[in-house]
Amino acid sequence: MGIKMGIIGFGYMGHWHLKNAPKVDNVEVVAAYDIDPARVAEARETGLVGFDTLDEFLKSDLFNLVLVVANPVDILTQVAIKLSGLPENRVIGSGTVLDSARLRYKLGEHLSVDSRSVHAFIIGEHGDSEVVAWSSANVSGVPLSEMCEMRGHYKHKENTEEIAAAVKNSAYEIINKKHATYYGIAMSVKRICEVIMRDEKSILPVSHMIHGVYEIDGVSLSMPAIVGADGVESDIPINLNGEEALKLKESADSLKKIVETIEL
């Protein structure tokens, strides 16, 4: 089955990407929605079907996979699952892909190693209740705490708190200086689209519907998952300590409370 993608909240960066995105075999971005009418008009100029309302977009039958980029991404991903009628695995959000990339960069900088050798995830909400999965973080298989000591860093609690805060606040700092965060999210969306278009089956912390993970059920949030041409193929279990698991559950509960207030 050919993949026809719809994108929610493409914004300025999305308009550029959609205009220049190559057609890969039988994969095509065909439809888009954004809250800004001017961006929808620009999308139409590229040949996409641009929708004026989210409801119209989600109830159309033009696409068989949805990527949500707009914030609040976890809430909108869950709304898109409900209204689109698509299988849950075919509706995903950009989630904490960018957050996790920033985390790996900061860790690589801290340890003076290539960030591509760092394996670490931010999970849960893309927002204030996000959780850094420190206990599963490693550098090419070496547990993070061991790697830190190998590189001369022994103040684990202080260092991890500083890095987590830097990652969490980086978007606010960029907005203060540049008034927007176009380029970081653009690279993340580009990566997600590549993974889907090429059926790479890469592991990404995208926002998707979670069932039965750390006592979480029926909530869309970010957890590592195998992503390919069919969207999310399966969750990847990661080890969390008690504190991380509790914070993840709290993050999920806060999202669930918001979703329950939305009339669909």
Secondary structure, 3 states (H helix, E strand, C coil): CCEEEEEECCHHHHHHHHHHCCCECCEEEEEEECCCHHHHHHHHHCCCEEECCHHHHHCCCCCCEEEECCCCHHHHHHHHHHHHCCCHHHEEECCCHHHHHHHHHHHHHHHCCCHHHEECCEEECCCCCCEECHHHCEECCEEHHHHHHHCCCCCHHHHHHHHHHHHHHHHHHHHHHHCCCHHHHHHHHHHHHHHHHCCCCEEECCEEEEEEECCEEEEEEECCEEEECCEEEEECCCCCCHHHHHHHHHHHHHHHHHHHCCCC
